[in-house]
Amino acid sequence: MSAYPSRTCDSGSMLLQSELSSGESLLWSGQPQRSVVFHSTDWAAIPFSLMWGGFAIYWEWGVTGHSGLSNNTHSAPAFFTLWGIPFVLIGQYMIWGRFFYTAWKKSRTFYAVTNKRVFVVSEGPTRKIFDAYLQNLSSISLSTRSDGVGTLEFSPDFSMDSQSIFSNRRRGGFQIDVNLSRLAFIDIADARSVYQTIQSQRDRLHTSS
């Protein structure tokens, strides 16, 4: 095991151990920070979610006859009220619900570095595993905050996930949710140390080969 502390709970450690192949050993294991971590994409996501949510609430307020913009106190037909409810719910999810969902997903996401590969285990209705052998990684990008929490992106990323307005794994794409179901270590503590562990093991493998 590496000198870097593991953040993975006992059940998570057992889960990761069960995914190891013959001759494979853990160098590091951990989980994402569950606290709210803002990303660069939030600069667009937060204003958009506030505009969406605000307009949806205003719509509902208006069609129920409470807008006060006219002397007509009669509410609009029930169809218009029902039409706006899904938009209100989506708006509430985008404003604050997504942070609770992300925290729930983070509690079920586990990261590991072994002497052979990096892999991500995502627990849910189905277990998803994303991995890559260290020798096959063409590059590793690291981004960190002042408190040491950061994200490691691996290339190539062979994760095959559906893309939507809420979760887009392509850099530069519009994103609401943090996509945890992919080959990346997202919002981990002491990210630079984990990065150095991976690079050191890659150097050993290249030297031995």
MDTraj code that builds the backbone (N, CA, C; nanometers):
import mdtraj as md
import numpy as np

residues = "MET SER ALA TYR PRO SER ARG THR CYS ASP SER GLY SER MET LEU LEU GLN SER GLU LEU SER SER GLY GLU SER LEU LEU TRP SER GLY GLN PRO GLN ARG SER VAL VAL PHE HIS SER THR ASP TRP ALA ALA ILE PRO PHE SER LEU MET TRP GLY GLY PHE ALA ILE TYR TRP GLU TRP GLY VAL THR GLY HIS SER GLY LEU SER ASN ASN THR HIS SER ALA PRO ALA PHE PHE THR LEU TRP GLY ILE PRO PHE VAL LEU ILE GLY GLN TYR MET ILE TRP GLY ARG PHE PHE TYR THR ALA TRP LYS LYS SER ARG THR PHE TYR ALA VAL THR ASN LYS ARG VAL PHE VAL VAL SER GLU GLY PRO THR ARG LYS ILE PHE ASP ALA TYR LEU GLN ASN LEU SER SER ILE SER LEU SER THR ARG SER ASP GLY VAL GLY THR LEU GLU PHE SER PRO ASP PHE SER MET ASP SER GLN SER ILE PHE SER ASN ARG ARG ARG GLY GLY PHE GLN ILE ASP VAL ASN LEU SER ARG LEU ALA PHE ILE ASP ILE ALA ASP ALA ARG SER VAL TYR GLN THR ILE GLN SER GLN ARG ASP ARG LEU HIS THR SER SER".split()
xyz = np.array([
    [0.0838, -0.1198, 0.0000],
    [0.0000, 0.0000, 0.0000],
    [0.0875, 0.1250, 0.0000],
    [0.0332, 0.2336, -0.0553],
    [0.1053, 0.3584, -0.0589],
    [0.1003, 0.4261, 0.0762],
    [0.1925, 0.5218, 0.0989],
    [0.1914, 0.5992, 0.2217],
    [0.0774, 0.6995, 0.2228],
    [0.0154, 0.7235, 0.1112],
    [-0.0945, 0.8184, 0.1047],
    [-0.2180, 0.7560, 0.1672],
    [-0.2851, 0.8304, 0.2560],
    [-0.3990, 0.7710, 0.3277],
    [-0.5150, 0.7429, 0.2355],
    [-0.5815, 0.6328, 0.2618],
    [-0.7010, 0.5960, 0.1867],
    [-0.8222, 0.6591, 0.2516],
    [-0.9137, 0.7117, 0.1683],
    [-1.0369, 0.7697, 0.2180],
    [-1.1529, 0.6729, 0.1991],
    [-1.1253, 0.5569, 0.1518],
    [-1.2318, 0.4635, 0.1211],
    [-1.2763, 0.3907, 0.2473],
    [-1.4082, 0.3786, 0.2670],
    [-1.4606, 0.3077, 0.3820],
    [-1.4303, 0.1595, 0.3691],
    [-1.4536, 0.0849, 0.4787],
    [-1.4213, -0.0574, 0.4793],
    [-1.4948, -0.1319, 0.3692],
    [-1.6255, -0.1028, 0.3533],
    [-1.7016, -0.1707, 0.2479],
    [-1.6481, -0.1336, 0.1104],
    [-1.6060, -0.0071, 0.0952],
    [-1.5479, 0.0352, -0.0321],
    [-1.4158, -0.0330, -0.0599],
    [-1.3347, -0.0501, 0.0437],
    [-1.2068, -0.1188, 0.0271],
    [-1.2281, -0.2636, -0.0154],
    [-1.3265, -0.3278, 0.0440],
    [-1.3559, -0.4661, 0.0067],
    [-1.4055, -0.4727, -0.1380],
    [-1.4846, -0.3728, -0.1772],
    [-1.5345, -0.3686, -0.3145],
    [-1.4193, -0.3558, -0.4133],
    [-1.3261, -0.2666, -0.3828],
    [-1.2119, -0.2463, -0.4722],
    [-1.1219, -0.3697, -0.4752],
    [-1.1015, -0.4306, -0.3594],
    [-1.0189, -0.5512, -0.3543],
    [-1.0776, -0.6620, -0.4413],
    [-1.2099, -0.6695, -0.4455],
    [-1.2740, -0.7743, -0.5250],
    [-1.2551, -0.7539, -0.6743],
    [-1.2168, -0.6328, -0.7157],
    [-1.1977, -0.6028, -0.8574],
    [-1.0532, -0.6222, -0.9027],
    [-0.9643, -0.6561, -0.8099],
    [-0.8235, -0.6727, -0.8458],
    [-0.8011, -0.8059, -0.9161],
    [-0.7145, -0.8030, -1.0155],
    [-0.6788, -0.9249, -1.0869],
    [-0.5571, -0.9891, -1.0218],
    [-0.5179, -1.1049, -1.0722],
    [-0.4034, -1.1762, -1.0163],
    [-0.2765, -1.0925, -1.0314],
    [-0.2009, -1.0810, -0.9232],
    [-0.0772, -1.0049, -0.9252],
    [-0.0954, -0.8550, -0.9150],
    [-0.2173, -0.8103, -0.8892],
    [-0.2455, -0.6673, -0.8817],
    [-0.2601, -0.6254, -0.7362],
    [-0.2024, -0.5106, -0.7009],
    [-0.2099, -0.4614, -0.5639],
    [-0.2443, -0.3131, -0.5644],
    [-0.3155, -0.2705, -0.4602],
    [-0.3564, -0.1313, -0.4491],
    [-0.2404, -0.0432, -0.4048],
    [-0.2228, 0.0685, -0.4713],
    [-0.1280, 0.1713, -0.4292],
    [-0.1989, 0.2869, -0.3612],
    [-0.3227, 0.3134, -0.4027],
    [-0.4031, 0.4199, -0.3435],
    [-0.5494, 0.3915, -0.3711],
    [-0.6345, 0.4283, -0.2778],
    [-0.7785, 0.4202, -0.2997],
    [-0.8450, 0.5367, -0.2303],
    [-0.9576, 0.5805, -0.2817],
    [-1.0268, 0.6939, -0.2227],
    [-1.1623, 0.7162, -0.2853],
    [-1.2261, 0.8243, -0.2398],
    [-1.3564, 0.8647, -0.2908],
    [-1.3567, 1.0152, -0.3132],
    [-1.4529, 1.0650, -0.3906],
    [-1.4630, 1.2103, -0.4076],
    [-1.5039, 1.2789, -0.2779],
    [-1.4621, 1.4048, -0.2633],
    [-1.5111, 1.4857, -0.1527],
    [-1.6615, 1.5046, -0.1680],
    [-1.7365, 1.4800, -0.0606],
    [-1.8826, 1.4889, -0.0694],
    [-1.9343, 1.6312, -0.0512],
    [-1.8514, 1.7190, 0.0018],
    [-1.8936, 1.8580, 0.0157],
    [-1.9074, 1.9217, -0.1222],
    [-1.9798, 2.0329, -0.1288],
    [-2.0018, 2.0994, -0.2560],
    [-1.8695, 2.1567, -0.3071],
    [-1.8329, 2.1179, -0.4260],
    [-1.7131, 2.1692, -0.4928],
    [-1.7583, 2.2330, -0.6231],
    [-1.7345, 2.3630, -0.6354],
    [-1.7752, 2.4314, -0.7568],
    [-1.6690, 2.4141, -0.8647],
    [-1.7174, 2.3951, -0.9881],
    [-1.6292, 2.3768, -1.1024],
    [-1.6469, 2.4921, -1.2007],
    [-1.5587, 2.4982, -1.2973],
    [-1.5642, 2.6075, -1.3942],
    [-1.6972, 2.6104, -1.4686],
    [-1.7568, 2.4930, -1.4884],
    [-1.8845, 2.4871, -1.5606],
    [-1.9981, 2.5531, -1.4828],
    [-1.9802, 2.5693, -1.3507],
    [-2.0854, 2.6325, -1.2714],
    [-2.1022, 2.7801, -1.3045],
    [-2.0006, 2.8412, -1.3633],
    [-2.0142, 2.9818, -1.4041],
    [-2.1272, 2.9980, -1.5048],
    [-2.1537, 2.8959, -1.5830],
    [-2.2659, 2.8991, -1.6771],
    [-2.3884, 2.8302, -1.6197],
    [-2.3673, 2.7216, -1.5450],
    [-2.4798, 2.6420, -1.4956],
    [-2.5623, 2.7173, -1.3921],
    [-2.4972, 2.7892, -1.3018],
    [-2.5718, 2.8579, -1.1952],
    [-2.6608, 2.9688, -1.2506],
    [-2.6104, 3.0615, -1.3333],
    [-2.7021, 3.1622, -1.3900],
    [-2.8145, 3.1010, -1.4721],
    [-2.7816, 2.9979, -1.5504],
    [-2.8845, 2.9336, -1.6322],
    [-2.9926, 2.8716, -1.5450],
    [-2.9519, 2.8024, -1.4384],
    [-3.0498, 2.7370, -1.3517],
    [-3.1372, 2.8395, -1.2804],
    [-3.0793, 2.9535, -1.2401],
    [-3.1580, 3.0575, -1.1743],
    [-3.2584, 3.1202, -1.2698],
    [-3.2167, 3.1426, -1.3943],
    [-3.3088, 3.1986, -1.4931],
    [-3.4216, 3.1010, -1.5235],
    [-3.3837, 2.9737, -1.5421],
    [-3.4851, 2.8706, -1.5710],
    [-3.5844, 2.8604, -1.4551],
    [-3.5299, 2.8442, -1.3341],
    [-3.6161, 2.8271, -1.2178],
    [-3.7020, 2.9496, -1.1915],
    [-3.6416, 3.0683, -1.2068],
    [-3.7170, 3.1912, -1.1827],
    [-3.8313, 3.2083, -1.2815],
    [-3.8040, 3.1816, -1.4094],
    [-3.9083, 3.1962, -1.5100],
    [-4.0193, 3.0943, -1.4884],
    [-3.9833, 2.9704, -1.4509],
    [-4.0838, 2.8666, -1.4294],
    [-4.1763, 2.9035, -1.3141],
    [-4.1192, 2.9571, -1.2061],
    [-4.2014, 2.9975, -1.0920],
    [-4.2902, 3.1159, -1.1303],
    [-4.2332, 3.2107, -1.2050],
    [-4.3111, 3.3261, -1.2485],
    [-4.4275, 3.2819, -1.3376],
    [-4.4019, 3.1832, -1.4228],
    [-4.5080, 3.1300, -1.5089],
    [-4.6225, 3.0747, -1.4245],
    [-4.5872, 2.9900, -1.3268],
    [-4.6891, 2.9317, -1.2414],
    [-4.7646, 3.0388, -1.1627],
    [-4.6911, 3.1375, -1.1164],
    [-4.7533, 3.2473, -1.0409],
    [-4.8518, 3.3233, -1.1288],
    [-4.8161, 3.3403, -1.2556],
    [-4.9009, 3.4146, -1.3469],
    [-5.0246, 3.3385, -1.3885],
    [-5.0078, 3.2111, -1.4250],
    [-5.1232, 3.1356, -1.4767],
    [-5.2231, 3.1007, -1.3675],
    [-5.1825, 3.1110, -1.2416],
    [-5.2774, 3.0869, -1.1333],
    [-5.3454, 3.2161, -1.0879],
    [-5.3189, 3.3279, -1.1616],
    [-5.3886, 3.4530, -1.1350],
    [-5.3315, 3.5362, -1.0235],
    [-5.2033, 3.5141, -0.9878],
    [-5.1420, 3.5884, -0.8773],
    [-5.0358, 3.6884, -0.9224],
    [-5.0222, 3.7076, -1.0539],
    [-4.9136, 3.7942, -1.1002],
    [-4.9379, 3.9402, -1.0689],
    [-5.0658, 3.9805, -1.0626],
    [-5.0962, 4.1190, -1.0326],
    [-5.0681, 4.2140, -1.1456],
    [-5.0456, 4.1595, -1.2670],
    [-5.0128, 4.2447, -1.3805],
    [-5.1368, 4.3013, -1.4483],
    [-5.2534, 4.2527, -1.4124],
    [-5.3761, 4.3026, -1.4723],
    [-5.4887, 4.2931, -1.3701],
    [-5.6026, 4.3486, -1.4064],
    [-5.7178, 4.3430, -1.3168],
    [-5.7910, 4.2106, -1.3233],
    [-5.7481, 4.1235, -1.4146],
    [-5.8117, 3.9934, -1.4310],
    [-5.7638, 3.8988, -1.3218],
    [-5.8536, 3.8625, -1.2333],
    [-5.8158, 3.7753, -1.1208],
    [-5.8421, 3.6291, -1.1505],
    [-5.8916, 3.6019, -1.2705],
    [-5.9207, 3.4627, -1.3041],
    [-5.7926, 3.3909, -1.3440],
    [-5.7747, 3.2695, -1.2990],
    [-5.6576, 3.1910, -1.3349],
    [-5.6744, 3.1341, -1.4748],
    [-5.5627, 3.0989, -1.5353],
    [-5.5630, 3.0389, -1.6678],
    [-5.6185, 2.8962, -1.6581],
    [-5.6525, 2.8373, -1.7715],
    [-5.6987, 2.6981, -1.7688],
    [-5.5992, 2.6068, -1.6980],
    [-5.6521, 2.5010, -1.6399],
    [-5.5690, 2.4090, -1.5609],
    [-5.4546, 2.3520, -1.6435],
    [-5.4749, 2.3415, -1.7746],
    [-5.3694, 2.2856, -1.8600],
    [-5.2401, 2.3640, -1.8463],
    [-5.2509, 2.4979, -1.8426],
    [-5.1305, 2.5809, -1.8357],
    [-5.0613, 2.5668, -1.7000],
    [-5.1410, 2.5470, -1.5963],
    [-5.0822, 2.5252, -1.4639],
    [-5.0060, 2.3922, -1.4605],
    [-5.0702, 2.2880, -1.5136],
    [-5.0044, 2.1572, -1.5162],
    [-4.8820, 2.1582, -1.6069],
    [-4.8902, 2.2336, -1.7162],
    [-4.7776, 2.2428, -1.8094],
    [-4.6523, 2.2977, -1.7415],
    [-4.6712, 2.3903, -1.6506],
    [-4.5554, 2.4540, -1.5882],
    [-4.4922, 2.3758, -1.4756],
    [-4.5654, 2.2790, -1.4171],
    [-4.5128, 2.2066, -1.3013],
    [-4.3821, 2.1329, -1.3303],
    [-4.3708, 2.0562, -1.4420],
    [-4.2422, 1.9895, -1.4680],
    [-4.1254, 2.0874, -1.4800],
    [-4.1495, 2.2057, -1.5369],
    [-4.0432, 2.3046, -1.5515],
    [-4.0011, 2.3611, -1.4165],
    [-4.0977, 2.3760, -1.3258],
    [-4.0649, 2.4203, -1.1904],
    [-3.9786, 2.3159, -1.1204],
    [-4.0166, 2.1887, -1.1339],
    [-3.9410, 2.0809, -1.0695],
    [-3.7996, 2.0714, -1.1262],
    [-3.7884, 2.0822, -1.2587],
    [-3.6555, 2.0798, -1.3203],
    [-3.5719, 2.1964, -1.2713],
    [-3.6344, 2.3135, -1.2612],
    [-3.5632, 2.4312, -1.2127],
    [-3.5131, 2.4141, -1.0708],
    [-3.5956, 2.3551, -0.9826],
    [-3.5529, 2.3314, -0.8448],
    [-3.4378, 2.2318, -0.8380],
    [-3.4450, 2.1314, -0.9263],
    [-3.3340, 2.0355, -0.9301],
    [-3.2044, 2.1051, -0.9710],
    [-3.2108, 2.1890, -1.0735],
    [-3.0903, 2.2544, -1.1236],
    [-3.0338, 2.3541, -1.0227],
    [-3.1206, 2.4193, -0.9452],
    [-3.0745, 2.5200, -0.8498],
    [-3.0092, 2.4570, -0.7286],
    [-3.0747, 2.3579, -0.6679],
    [-3.0190, 2.3006, -0.5446],
    [-3.0236, 2.1473, -0.5393],
    [-3.1197, 2.0855, -0.6075],
    [-3.1324, 1.9408, -0.5980],
    [-3.0126, 1.8658, -0.6518],
    [-2.9495, 1.9211, -0.7546],
    [-2.8361, 1.8511, -0.8159],
    [-2.7191, 1.8358, -0.7203],
    [-2.7052, 1.9267, -0.6238],
    [-2.5959, 1.9160, -0.5277],
    [-2.6170, 1.7978, -0.4340],
    [-2.7414, 1.7728, -0.3956],
    [-2.7716, 1.6554, -0.3132],
    [-2.7524, 1.5268, -0.3932],
    [-2.7935, 1.5301, -0.5202],
    [-2.7760, 1.4126, -0.6049],
    [-2.6274, 1.3819, -0.6253],
    [-2.5478, 1.4859, -0.6468],
    [-2.4043, 1.4661, -0.6654],
    [-2.3400, 1.4083, -0.5402],
    [-2.3811, 1.4583, -0.4221],
    [-2.3276, 1.4044, -0.2965],
    [-2.3632, 1.2571, -0.2812],
    [-2.4862, 1.2204, -0.3206],
    [-2.5281, 1.0797, -0.3145],
    [-2.4441, 0.9948, -0.4089],
    [-2.4215, 1.0445, -0.5308],
    [-2.3397, 0.9708, -0.6272],
    [-2.1954, 0.9581, -0.5783],
    [-2.1430, 1.0629, -0.5176],
    [-2.0056, 1.0580, -0.4686],
    [-1.9883, 0.9526, -0.3610],
    [-2.0911, 0.9344, -0.2776],
    [-2.0816, 0.8341, -0.1712],
    [-2.0775, 0.6930, -0.2267],
    [-2.1117, 0.6775, -0.3537],
    [-2.1132, 0.5458, -0.4182],
    [-2.0113, 0.5343, -0.5305],
    [-1.9137, 0.6242, -0.5298],
    [-1.8084, 0.6237, -0.6308],
    [-1.6746, 0.5982, -0.5621],
    [-1.5966, 0.5057, -0.6176],
    [-1.4703, 0.4653, -0.5562],
    [-1.3590, 0.4691, -0.6611],
    [-1.2435, 0.5198, -0.6189],
    [-1.1286, 0.5322, -0.7083],
    [-1.0142, 0.4449, -0.6582],
    [-0.9353, 0.3949, -0.7515],
    [-0.8211, 0.3116, -0.7133],
    [-0.7070, 0.3273, -0.8123],
    [-0.5862, 0.3234, -0.7564],
    [-0.4628, 0.3158, -0.8352],
    [-0.3934, 0.1874, -0.7938],
    [-0.3623, 0.1026, -0.8892],
    [-0.2911, -0.0206, -0.8595],
    [-0.1538, -0.0178, -0.9270],
    [-0.0801, -0.1245, -0.9102],
    [0.0501, -0.1334, -0.9757],
    [0.0375, -0.1547, -1.1262],
    [-0.0866, -0.1727, -1.1756],
    [-0.1067, -0.1964, -1.3187],
    [-0.1981, -0.0943, -1.3865],
    [-0.2945, -0.0425, -1.3147],
    [-0.3967, 0.0394, -1.3802],
    [-0.4612, 0.1378, -1.2839],
    [-0.5470, 0.2248, -1.3392],
    [-0.6367, 0.3106, -1.2618],
    [-0.7786, 0.2668, -1.2954],
    [-0.8663, 0.2709, -1.1953],
    [-1.0047, 0.2361, -1.2263],
    [-1.1020, 0.3061, -1.1327],
    [-1.2243, 0.3178, -1.1831],
    [-1.3343, 0.3821, -1.1121],
    [-1.4473, 0.2811, -1.1012],
    [-1.5037, 0.2685, -0.9811],
    [-1.6207, 0.1841, -0.9607],
    [-1.7358, 0.2743, -0.9191],
    [-1.8429, 0.2698, -0.9952],
    [-1.9616, 0.3506, -0.9676],
    [-2.0761, 0.2575, -0.9312],
    [-2.1216, 0.2667, -0.8055],
    [-2.2294, 0.1817, -0.7565],
    [-2.3634, 0.2495, -0.7798],
    [-2.4638, 0.1716, -0.8083],
    [-2.5987, 0.2221, -0.8304],
    [-2.6895, 0.1058, -0.8589],
    [-2.7969, 0.1279, -0.9358],
    [-2.8798, 0.0144, -0.9763],
    [-2.7975, -0.0943, -1.0453],
    [-2.6940, -0.0508, -1.1186],
    [-2.5959, -0.1427, -1.1764],
    [-2.4565, -0.0915, -1.1441],
    [-2.3636, -0.1827, -1.1291],
    [-2.2251, -0.1426, -1.1023],
    [-2.1531, -0.1168, -1.2330],
    [-2.0888, 0.0005, -1.2408],
    [-2.0116, 0.0354, -1.3589],
    [-1.8642, 0.0461, -1.3206],
    [-1.7791, -0.0074, -1.4076],
    [-1.6347, -0.0032, -1.3839],
    [-1.5682, 0.0566, -1.5065],
    [-1.4848, 0.1570, -1.4848],
    [-1.4080, 0.2199, -1.5913],
    [-1.2604, 0.2095, -1.5538],
    [-1.1796, 0.1561, -1.6430],
    [-1.0391, 0.1391, -1.6092],
    [-0.9503, 0.1589, -1.7307],
    [-0.8228, 0.1724, -1.7032],
    [-0.7218, 0.1813, -1.8094],
    [-0.5886, 0.1391, -1.7504],
    [-0.5123, 0.0648, -1.8280],
    [-0.3786, 0.0266, -1.7840],
    [-0.2857, 0.1468, -1.7928],
    [-0.1992, 0.1588, -1.6928],
    [-0.1116, 0.2757, -1.6832],
    [-0.0262, 0.2929, -1.8084],
    [0.0178, 0.1823, -1.8658],
    [0.1027, 0.1907, -1.9841],
    [0.0266, 0.2401, -2.1069],
    [-0.1065, 0.2324, -2.1027],
    [-0.1863, 0.2763, -2.2164],
    [-0.2322, 0.4207, -2.2067],
    [-0.2063, 0.4839, -2.0923],
    [-0.2468, 0.6226, -2.0764],
    [-0.1517, 0.7139, -2.1536],
    [-0.2068, 0.7942, -2.2418],
    [-0.1227, 0.8861, -2.3182],
    [-0.0924, 1.0133, -2.2407],
    [-0.1842, 1.0524, -2.1507],
    [-0.1612, 1.1727, -2.0706],
    [-0.2516, 1.1720, -1.9488],
    [-0.2111, 1.2500, -1.8489],
    [-0.2897, 1.2702, -1.7277],
    [-0.2901, 1.4193, -1.6984],
    [-0.4073, 1.4772, -1.6869],
    [-0.4168, 1.6196, -1.6546],
    [-0.4601, 1.6360, -1.5096],
    [-0.4056, 1.7371, -1.4441],
    [-0.4329, 1.7626, -1.3030],
    [-0.4786, 1.9064, -1.2855],
    [-0.5887, 1.9241, -1.2143],
    [-0.6336, 2.0580, -1.1751],
    [-0.6620, 2.0557, -1.0259],
    [-0.6100, 2.1537, -0.9529],
    [-0.6236, 2.1564, -0.8076],
    [-0.6683, 2.2934, -0.7591],
    [-0.7268, 2.2918, -0.6391],
    [-0.7618, 2.4154, -0.5702],
    [-0.6565, 2.4433, -0.4638],
    [-0.6697, 2.5559, -0.3965],
    [-0.5720, 2.5934, -0.2945],
    [-0.5723, 2.4981, -0.1757],
    [-0.6853, 2.4285, -0.1504],
    [-0.6926, 2.3351, -0.0380],
    [-0.6459, 2.1951, -0.0743],
    [-0.5965, 2.1756, -0.1962],
    [-0.5436, 2.0463, -0.2379],
    [-0.6446, 1.9553, -0.3039],
    [-0.7729, 1.9893, -0.2967],
    [-0.8756, 1.9088, -0.3643],
    [-0.8647, 1.9322, -0.5143],
    [-0.8668, 1.8242, -0.5903],
    [-0.8498, 1.8397, -0.7342],
    [-0.9075, 1.7243, -0.8130],
    [-0.8879, 1.7310, -0.9430],
    [-0.9408, 1.6315, -1.0356],
    [-0.8307, 1.5836, -1.1287],
    [-0.8267, 1.4527, -1.1504],
    [-0.7340, 1.3927, -1.2463],
    [-0.8140, 1.3413, -1.3647],
    [-0.7768, 1.3854, -1.4839],
    [-0.8408, 1.3400, -1.6075],
    [-0.7420, 1.2505, -1.6827],
    [-0.7903, 1.1342, -1.7243],
    [-0.7044, 1.0392, -1.7941],
    [-0.7391, 1.0352, -1.9426],
    [-0.6357, 1.0266, -2.0237],
    [-0.6551, 1.0187, -2.1691],
    [-0.5716, 0.9041, -2.2242],
    [-0.6316, 0.8195, -2.3098],
    [-0.7708, 0.8264, -2.3569],
    [-0.8691, 0.7780, -2.2524],
    [-0.9905, 0.8357, -2.2568],
    [-1.0993, 0.7961, -2.1691],
    [-1.1961, 0.7116, -2.2504],
    [-1.2033, 0.5830, -2.2167],
    [-1.2866, 0.4909, -2.2932],
    [-1.4277, 0.4798, -2.2367],
    [-1.4640, 0.5698, -2.1441],
    [-1.5972, 0.5654, -2.0867],
    [-1.7004, 0.5892, -2.1954],
    [-1.8034, 0.5052, -2.1975],
    [-1.9091, 0.5166, -2.2976],
    [-2.0384, 0.5543, -2.2274],
    [-2.0586, 0.6844, -2.2071],
    [-2.1767, 0.7313, -2.1358],
    [-2.2658, 0.8133, -2.2266],
    [-2.3953, 0.8043, -2.2013],
    [-2.4878, 0.8906, -2.2744],
    [-2.4628, 1.0343, -2.2337],
    [-2.4876, 1.1276, -2.3253],
    [-2.4641, 1.2672, -2.3002],
    [-2.5960, 1.3415, -2.3065],
    [-2.6122, 1.4407, -2.2211],
    [-2.7345, 1.5178, -2.2168],
    [-2.7038, 1.6562, -2.1650],
    [-2.8061, 1.7393, -2.1544],
    [-2.7889, 1.8722, -2.0993],
    [-2.7428, 1.8662, -1.9540],
    [-2.7805, 1.7590, -1.8820],
    [-2.7462, 1.7496, -1.7410],
    [-2.6082, 1.6920, -1.7165],
    [-2.5546, 1.6136, -1.8095],
    [-2.4250, 1.5513, -1.7868],
    [-2.3549, 1.5317, -1.9192],
    [-2.2463, 1.6052, -1.9380],
    [-2.1731, 1.6002, -2.0635],
    [-2.0263, 1.5816, -2.0311],
    [-1.9677, 1.4723, -2.0757],
    [-1.8290, 1.4444, -2.0402],
    [-1.7288, 1.5135, -2.1311],
    [-1.7749, 1.5731, -2.2395],
    [-1.6822, 1.6419, -2.3266],
    [-1.6459, 1.7776, -2.2694],
    [-1.5198, 1.8076, -2.2670],
    [-1.4776, 1.9371, -2.2181],
    [-1.5348, 2.0471, -2.3053],
    [-1.5795, 2.1506, -2.2406],
    [-1.6336, 2.2630, -2.3130],
    [-1.7814, 2.2517, -2.3399],
    [-1.8415, 2.1346, -2.3205],
    [-1.9830, 2.1172, -2.3417],
    [-2.0613, 2.1714, -2.2234],
    [-2.1878, 2.2115, -2.2483],
    [-2.2694, 2.2624, -2.1395],
    [-2.2981, 2.1502, -2.0412],
    [-2.2829, 2.1803, -1.9123],
    [-2.2918, 2.0758, -1.8111],
    [-2.3636, 2.1274, -1.6887],
    [-2.4580, 2.0505, -1.6381],
    [-2.5265, 2.0823, -1.5134],
    [-2.4738, 1.9935, -1.4022],
    [-2.4827, 1.8620, -1.4202],
    [-2.4340, 1.7675, -1.3199],
    [-2.2853, 1.7391, -1.3386],
    [-2.2210, 1.6982, -1.2293],
    [-2.0850, 1.6465, -1.2370],
    [-2.0942, 1.5008, -1.2804],
    [-2.0336, 1.4682, -1.3925],
    [-2.0417, 1.3325, -1.4456],
    [-1.9368, 1.2454, -1.3766],
    [-1.9826, 1.1640, -1.2821],
    [-1.8919, 1.0783, -1.2061],
    [-1.8724, 0.9422, -1.2706],
    [-1.9573, 0.9060, -1.3649],
    [-1.9491, 0.7746, -1.4283],
    [-1.8574, 0.7816, -1.5499],
    [-1.7306, 0.7991, -1.5253],
    [-1.6307, 0.8048, -1.6314],
    [-1.4931, 0.7835, -1.5706],
    [-1.3948, 0.7685, -1.6560],
    [-1.2590, 0.7421, -1.6093],
    [-1.1912, 0.8738, -1.5720],
    [-1.2135, 0.9167, -1.4491],
    [-1.1519, 1.0374, -1.3943],
    [-1.1644, 1.0317, -1.2432],
    [-1.0665, 1.0878, -1.1732],
    [-1.0733, 1.0997, -1.0277],
    [-1.1173, 1.2429, -0.9987],
    [-1.2415, 1.2606, -0.9590],
    [-1.3022, 1.3923, -0.9465],
    [-1.3120, 1.4343, -0.7999],
    [-1.2661, 1.5548, -0.7700],
    [-1.2777, 1.6153, -0.6369],
    [-1.2166, 1.5281, -0.5281],
    [-1.0930, 1.4857, -0.5479],
    [-1.0251, 1.4034, -0.4474],
    [-0.9306, 1.4903, -0.3645],
    [-0.9125, 1.4523, -0.2394],
    [-0.8202, 1.5230, -0.1511],
    [-0.6755, 1.4900, -0.1893],
    [-0.5868, 1.5871, -0.1686],
    [-0.4435, 1.5670, -0.1944],
    [-0.4203, 1.5129, -0.3352],
    [-0.4852, 1.5770, -0.4319],
    [-0.4820, 1.5268, -0.5703],
    [-0.3413, 1.5223, -0.6279],
    [-0.2566, 1.6181, -0.5912],
    [-0.1207, 1.6199, -0.6468],
    [-0.0415, 1.4970, -0.6039],
    [-0.0592, 1.4526, -0.4793],
    [0.0113, 1.3332, -0.4316],
    [-0.0341, 1.2091, -0.5079],
    [-0.1637, 1.2005, -0.5357],
    [-0.2151, 1.0869, -0.6128],
    [-0.1584, 1.0920, -0.7545],
    [-0.1523, 1.2111, -0.8109],
    [-0.0939, 1.2294, -0.9438],
    [0.0515, 1.1816, -0.9469],
    [0.1279, 1.2178, -0.8438],
    [0.2688, 1.1767, -0.8384],
    [0.2824, 1.0262, -0.8206],
    [0.1910, 0.9651, -0.7447],
    [0.1919, 0.8197, -0.7287],
    [0.1728, 0.7501, -0.8627],
    [0.0773, 0.7999, -0.9409],
    [0.0498, 0.7401, -1.0721],
    [0.1687, 0.7573, -1.1653],
    [0.2260, 0.8775, -1.1682],
    [0.3386, 0.9028, -1.2580],
    [0.4605, 0.8198, -1.2193],
    [0.4829, 0.8023, -1.0906],
    [0.5960, 0.7205, -1.0453],
    [0.5793, 0.5759, -1.0881],
    [0.4578, 0.5241, -1.0750],
    [0.4337, 0.3857, -1.1161],
    [0.4444, 0.3714, -1.2667],
    [0.3987, 0.4704, -1.3424],
    [0.4133, 0.4662, -1.4875],
    [0.5607, 0.4623, -1.5265],
    [0.6434, 0.5403, -1.4579],
    [0.7875, 0.5410, -1.4869],
    [0.8486, 0.4041, -1.4575],
    [0.8078, 0.3422, -1.3479],
    [0.8597, 0.2084, -1.3158],
    [0.8236, 0.1065, -1.4241],
    [0.6993, 0.1135, -1.4697],
    [0.6549, 0.0179, -1.5724],
    [0.7287, 0.0400, -1.7032],
    [0.7505, 0.1649, -1.7404],
    [0.8210, 0.1923, -1.8646],
    [0.9676, 0.1501, -1.8559],
    [1.0264, 0.1687, -1.7361],
    [1.1668, 0.1287, -1.7172],
    [1.1822, -0.0222, -1.7244],
    [1.0865, -0.0941, -1.6604],
    [1.0959, -0.2405, -1.6591],
    [1.0691, -0.3024, -1.7945],
    [0.9941, -0.2309, -1.8780],
    [0.9627, -0.2864, -2.0105],
    [1.0682, -0.2489, -2.1127],
])
top = md.Topology()
chain = top.add_chain()
for i, resn in enumerate(residues, 1):
    res = top.add_residue(resn, chain, resSeq=i)
    for name in ("N", "CA", "C"):
        top.add_atom(name, md.element.get_by_symbol(name[0]), res)
traj = md.Trajectory(xyz[None], top)
